[in-house]
Amino acid sequence: MKKVLVTGSNGQLGQCLQKIALLYKDLKFTFKNSIDLDITDSSSIKKNFNSIDYDYCINCAAYTNVEQAEKTPDMAYKVNAEGVKNLANVCKDYKTILIHISTDYVFDGEKDEPYTVKDVANPINDYGKSKLLGEKYIQEIMDDYCIIRTSWLYSEYGKNFYTTILKKARAGESLSVTDSQIGCPTNANNLALYIVEKLTRNSNFGIEHFTDGHSCTWFDFAKKILIDHGLQMTVQLRRDKNYRTFARRPLNSVLK
């Protein structure tokens, strides 16, 4: 039976993995939140690895507040770069294959076509820069790893674009959503299933892109959410042409 450690289990992807894990009796999962296992603390990581000989580690731990990362970047680099470096070093020592979740924000958004794994990363904000540095640490330290870049992750868990739009719509609030960015909304449940299936297949590793495949703007995504829940006739949805954001964001972050 393969033993799998999941870090950052209290996040939306971690919670999706907990649900998916129930379907796989040939995999033994151990879920750790940031209190149980702090990736910024090497001793915390080693303590957890000393108790079980893990075959895989799925790292869902991340600092994902793009706006705050621009204002106080130290925390973003501490978690997304140095924390990942700590985890990679321990995984290498224990011969554990690391599966790390990265982001579309490692790209600058200047390309007119979807980004491939061969495209050169060039992040334009501190969140993307911290995530790219984490990727580089893994590649420098480890031989056996998988970096999965995904985009616009959403689910029924936690605070994300999907749950925020639904909450405001059900409260009768009018919505103003930007149409200046294009990307691929990705259901975290689908990503969780992809990751777990990957473990059962012993697939090739390296850098991969995973999305649900359909590209759209944030406005288009909000419109679809309202339609799917029968709220399109009761909620006013407006295009926001003057979307204000502290952090620069890639205009096109579609992943191929």
Sequence and secondary structure as in RCSB ss.txt:
>XXXX:A:sequence
MKKVLVTGSNGQLGQCLQKIALLYKDLKFTFKNSIDLDITDSSSIKKNFNSIDYDYCINCAAYTNVEQAEKTPDM
AYKVNAEGVKNLANVCKDYKTILIHISTDYVFDGEKDEPYTVKDVANPINDYGKSKLLGEKYIQEIMDDYCIIRT
SWLYSEYGKNFYTTILKKARAGESLSVTDSQIGCPTNANNLALYIVEKLTRNSNFGIEHFTDGHSCTWFDFAKKI
LIDHGLQMTVQLRRDKNYRTFARRPLNSVLK
>XXXX:A:secstr
 EEEEEESTTSHHHHHHHHHHTT TTEEEEEE TTT  TT HHHHHHHHHHS  SEEEE      HHHHHHSHHH
HHIIIIIIHHHHHHHHHHTT EEEEEEEGGGS S  SS B TTS     SHHHHHHHHHHHHHHHH SSEEEEEE
 SEE SSSSSHHHHHHHHHHTT  EEEE S EE  EEHHHHHHHHHHHHHHT   EEEE   S  EEHHHHHHHH
HHHTT TTTS EEEETT   SS   SB  B 
